[in-house]
Amino acid sequence: MNKRITTLFLCLVMAVAMLVSAVPVFAVTSAHPPVTFTIKADKTTAKPGDTITYQVFVGPVENLRTAQFELVIPDELEYTGGSSPEGLTAKMNAFSAEYTSASKIFVLTGTGEYTSTEDTLLATITCKVKEGVAAGKKPVVTVIDDEANFFFADSDDKYYTINYDPNGAAVTIAAAPKPATGIALNKSELTLTVGNSDTSLTASVTPSDSTDTVVWSTNKPAVATVDSATGKVTAVAQGEAIITATAGTKKATCTVKVNCAHDCSPMPEKASNCTEKGWDAYKKCKLCGKLFDMSDNPIAEIPYRALNNDHDFDTSVWGYKGSDGHAHVCSRNAAHRDTVMPHTAGPAATETTPQTCTECGFVMQPATGHVHHLTKVDKEDATCTADGNKEYYQCTCGKLFEDAAAATEITDHSSVVLPKTGHSYSVQNSDEAHKRSTAADCREFDTYWYTCANDATHSAKDDAAAADKFYNGEQGAHVYGDEWVDCGETGHAHKCQYHDAYDAVQPHTPDHEGGATYEYAVKCTECGRVLEPKLEAGDIRIEVPFKLTVKKTGEMDPGKETFKFVVEKFGAPVEYVLVQDTVETEGEKTYDGKFIFTIGANQAGNLSEGFIIRQVKGNAEGWTYDETKFYAMPMFADTYTNVASWRFLKYDENAELDYNSPIEEISFTNSYNAKKPVTPPAPQPTPQPETPDTGDSSMTVLWIALLFVSGATLMGTTLYSRKKRVNNH
C-alpha cells in the first residue's frame, strides 16, 4: 500500500508540474454523496427448515466502477446458494464480475461508469434455517465492514461513504410445528336420550405438547350434534351417530346411541259396527310413533276388534225400492238393509197417473198415456235480472216439446231457460256510497260493496242474493301491548295483541357500560336480550384496515419501497403480538394495508378505549412521509372478541382528537420528489495563447513526450493495484 501511494504521488506531482507549465488546469471532480448498502430478506419470520432469500442492493450511485463485499452467514443459517444478476456486468463494462459461493464474496470491477438513481441489485443468496434453532432468535446476514472486504469506488478511484444498517435483514425464528402422533378418547360408546347433552367425552393427544388442535365432528347431525371445539354432544333424534375427534392426521371415534324420550298420547277404546273396526284402548308416542298398551308395554300393532251386526237403519224413509218391495237401508253401508216388505198398491193407473205403492211411492203400473194438447211459447231474451227462454211447445200435461207435432220431447225443462246475465260484482269503489263497515281495530277491515261491472247502477248492497259480495279495504289499526318484545339484534318493540305485528323497533338499552366481562354479560334493560355474552379466555386476531397512497411529485417515478407502521399506544395497558405492520409498494398508486396483531381475549376489553396508528418516518432519499396520527376505536358486534367495524379520528393542528369529524378510513399519502440526474456538458478545450515562433520546437516536443509517459505510468499503476486487490479477495 505504501509503495502504491508513493508511486501515485510522484506521478501525480510530475503530471501536475507538466500541466501547469504546458496546458490549462483541469476541473476537479466533486466528491460523491453517500450510498446506501442494503440486505433485504423475503420474509420477517421463519421456522426451522424454511428457506430465506436475501437480496443485496446499493444505490443510488454515480460513476460506479468497482464494488466488493463479503457476506457473513450466522450460525443459525445454512448457506444454500447465490448468484449475481444478468446484465450488471454490461452496465459497468466489467472484466471481472463473480459471486464466489465458498467465501460468499461478490466482486465487480469494470472500465465503464455506472450511474443509477434507484437501488441496484448486486447479488441474491438463499439460506436454510437449521433444525433446533430456538424460537425468538433473530439471525442477521451482515457484511465484513472493512476496507479490504467492503468498498465501492468510482472511475477516479474515489471511495463512496457507505450507509449500512446491520439489522436490516433480521428474521425472527418461529417455533417448529409438532404434529400429533396419536389420539385416544375416554369412551368408545355413549348412550343419550333425545334432548339431553353430555360433556364427558374427552380426547388425549400424543405427544401432550403437540401443536395440533382437537376438532370434533359428527357424521349424522340430525341424530346427534357436537361442539367442534369442546366435544359437547347433544342428542337430537333417535338413532346412532359417529363422533370423530381429529388432531392433525390422527382420528378417534365414539358411537353415540340416541333413545327416544317417549311422549305418549292415550287412544281410548272404540266399539266396532257393521263397517268399521273398533279397538281396545292403547297409547302412541308422539315423537317416534311406537305403540304401547295401557300398561306401557310395547305392542306391534293397533289392537283392532272384529266387525259386528250393529247396523244403523234409517226407518224414516224407505231407502230401498224394488220390484220385490221396499226396505230400510243402513246409513253406514247402502248394501245393508232390513226385511223387504211387499208393496201396497194404490189406485189403478189412469191416462196421466201411474199406480204407485202407498208406502214408498214405487211405480207399480205406469200411466196409460194421453193425447198432447200443445201451446206455443215464443222466445224471450234474458235480461240482467230476469231469465229468458227459447221457443218451445208445452202440453197441458206439463211436458215440453221442440215441435208442434210433439215428436221431440224436451225432457230437461231447464234447457229451455235462457239464464239471466246476472250481475258481475267485480268493480271496487272505495267511496262512502259503497262502504259497508268500518274496521274497529286490526282484527277487522274496512269493507265495501262490489259494483256490477255490467251495470254501474247495480250494487251488491241492493241485491239480497248478493249479501256476501263485498271486499276488504284498509286494515284497522293495530293494538299494541305495553311489554317490550325482543326483535333480535336490531332492538325491541311492542307487539300487537291480535297479530304478529310490531311497532317501531327501538335500539336495545345496555344494562351497564364497559361491555361484557369474564364475570357477567351485557343485557337489554327493556327486553332482557343478551347483547354481549360473557368473555372466554383465548387469543383473538385484530385487523385494522388502512390505505397508503404513493404520489409522484418530482421528476422520477417511485420504485420499490417498504413503509412501516406502528401502534403508538393503547388506551389501556395491553400485551399484543404484531403479525403485520408494513406495506410494500412499487409505483404511483393507492395500496391496501392492514395492521394486524393478536391479543389475549381477557384483555380485549381494553380495545374499547382505542389506540393510535402512525407511520414510522423513514430515511429513504427523495421521500416525504405522511406523519399524520390516526385514532382507531373498534365497534364491537356482540362481544369484545368480535369487531364489527371501526371508528376513525384524526388529530387536528393542535394535536387534539377531532371527535366531531369522524373519517371513513385511515389513509396515508407519501410523496416521491426525486429529480433526474443532470449530465454535465462536455469540457471545452481552453484556447491556447500563441507562442512566438522561434524556429526551435524541440522543447515543446520534449514536454509532450514527458506528459504521455507520466500518464501511462499512472494508469498502469492504478490498474495493477486494482487487479491485485481483486485477486487477493
Sequence and secondary structure as in RCSB ss.txt:
>XXXX:A:sequence
MNKRITTLFLCLVMAVAMLVSAVPVFAVTSAHPPVTFTIKADKTTAKPGDTITYQVFVGPVENLRTAQFELVIPD
ELEYTGGSSPEGLTAKMNAFSAEYTSASKIFVLTGTGEYTSTEDTLLATITCKVKEGVAAGKKPVVTVIDDEANF
FFADSDDKYYTINYDPNGAAVTIAAAPKPATGIALNKSELTLTVGNSDTSLTASVTPSDSTDTVVWSTNKPAVAT
VDSATGKVTAVAQGEAIITATAGTKKATCTVKVNCAHDCSPMPEKASNCTEKGWDAYKKCKLCGKLFDMSDNPIA
EIPYRALNNDHDFDTSVWGYKGSDGHAHVCSRNAAHRDTVMPHTAGPAATETTPQTCTECGFVMQPATGHVHHLT
KVDKEDATCTADGNKEYYQCTCGKLFEDAAAATEITDHSSVVLPKTGHSYSVQNSDEAHKRSTAADCREFDTYWY
TCANDATHSAKDDAAAADKFYNGEQGAHVYGDEWVDCGETGHAHKCQYHDAYDAVQPHTPDHEGGATYEYAVKCT
ECGRVLEPKLEAGDIRIEVPFKLTVKKTGEMDPGKETFKFVVEKFGAPVEYVLVQDTVETEGEKTYDGKFIFTIG
ANQAGNLSEGFIIRQVKGNAEGWTYDETKFYAMPMFADTYTNVASWRFLKYDENAELDYNSPIEEISFTNSYNAK
KPVTPPAPQPTPQPETPDTGDSSMTVLWIALLFVSGATLMGTTLYSRKKRVNNH
>XXXX:A:secstr
 HHHHHHHHHHHHHHHHHHHHHS           EEEEEEES SEE TT EEEEEEEEESEEEEEEEEEEEE  T
TEEEEEEE  TTHHHHHTEEEEEEETTTTEEEEEEEEEEEESS EEEEEEEEEE TT  TT     EE  STTTS
EEEETT  B  EEE TTTT  EE       SEEEES SEEEEETT EE    EEEESTT    EEEEES TTTEE
E TTT  EEE SSEEEEEEEEETTEEEEEEEEEE    EEEE  B   SS   B  EEEETTT  EE TTS EES
S  B        B TTS  EEETTEEE BBSS TT B   B   B S   SS  EEBTTT  EEE        EE
EE  B   SSS EE  EEEETTS EESSTT  SEE  GGGGEE      EEEE  SGGGEEE  SSTTSEEEEEE
EESS TT BGGG GGGTT EEEEEE    EEEEEEE STT EEEEESSSS B   B   BSSSS   SS  EEBT
TT  EEE     SEEEEEEEEEEEEEE SSS   EEEEEEEEEEESS   EEEEE EEEEESSSEEEEEEEEEEE
GGGGGGGGG EEEEE     TTEE     EEEEEEESSSTT EEEEEEEEB TTS B TTS BSSEEEEEEE   
                   S  HHHHHHHHHHHHHHHHHHHHHHHHHHHHHHH 
